[in-house]
Amino acid sequence: MGRFCGYKYKSGGSGGGTRVAGIILMVIGLLMFLIFVPKWVWTSALGIVLISVGFLLWRFGN
């Protein structure tokens, strides 16, 4: 499927910084979501956004 979508898999160490940043964003977003769900809706929404952005960085970071 990768050759049809233009996705090129790199097994090297490049992109390690974006993967780490993505994991950190996902953890921060998860903590915000779990801590602030009962209190404020906007912080929960921000947590979901951070999780999404972190996942995208982790998955597609070069």
Residue, then its C-alpha position, 0 to 999 in steps of 0.5 A: m500500500g505504501r508504494f501507491c500512497g507515496y509513503k516511504y518507510k525509513s528505518g533509520g534514526s532520522g525523525g527521532g525528535t518528532r517521534v519523541a515530541g509526538i509521544i510527549l504531546m500525547v502524554i500531556g494531552l492524556l493527562m489534561f484530558l483525565i485531570f480536567v474532564p470533570k472541571w472544564v470542557w475547553t481543557s478537555a478539548l485541548g487535551i484531545v487536540l494535543i493527543s491528535v497532534g502528538f499522534l500525527l507527529w509520532r506517526f508521520g514524523n520523518 
